[in-house]
Amino acid sequence: MELLKSHYITPELIQNYELEFNDMIQGEQEHPQIFLSRLREAADLANITSEAVIESWLRAGLLRDIKQFCIQSSARTFQDWLNHAEGWWNANRPRKIAMVDNPFIPRNVNHALIYHDDGVYHQRYPTNDHNIELIDANEGPA
């Protein structure tokens, strides 16, 4: 096993993993905990063993709105940052619900979908009274 590792896991490969780690950011639809898990997995591949480096990169790579909220909330410790990031995510992030015969989507008597917007996307998040983006699993991509 060690022979295979020494043959395939080269310093160049580890350096590539390290460079990729340094470019990691949170995805638009990615929960902060999932981002942290990806960071830890990438750090393992890049032989980064310092938890402080991982924690620092989580703070640097969070979505801008989440990062700003954590700063405004006076997050000091890593756990503060994680708690505030999750709090922002749970309060503000739109969620997609896809179900067959989704009861959240209004339908007329012929069971056709009724949409209440003009289809133009003006803002980063929809202006609903709730944080749920409704989609129909039977509807094809637009």
Stockholm file with secondary structure:
# STOCKHOLM 1.0

chainA/1-142         MELLKSHYITPELIQNYELEFNDMIQGEQEHPQIFLSRLREAADLANITSEAVIESWLRAGLLRDIKQFCIQSSARTFQDWLNHAEGWWNANRPRKIAMVDNPFIPRNVNHALIYHDDGVYHQRYPTNDHNIELIDANEGPA
#=GR chainA/1-142 SS CHHHHHHHSCHHHHHHHHHHHHTCCCCTTCCHHHHHHHHHHHHHHTTCCCHHHHHHHHHHHSCHHHHHHHHHTTCCSHHHHHHHHHHHHHHHCCEEEEETTCTTSCBCTTCCBCCCSCSCCCSSSCCCSSSEEEEETTSCCC
#=GC SS_cons         CHHHHHHHSCHHHHHHHHHHHHTCCCCTTCCHHHHHHHHHHHHHHTTCCCHHHHHHHHHHHSCHHHHHHHHHTTCCSHHHHHHHHHHHHHHHCCEEEEETTCTTSCBCTTCCBCCCSCSCCCSSSCCCSSSEEEEETTSCCC
//
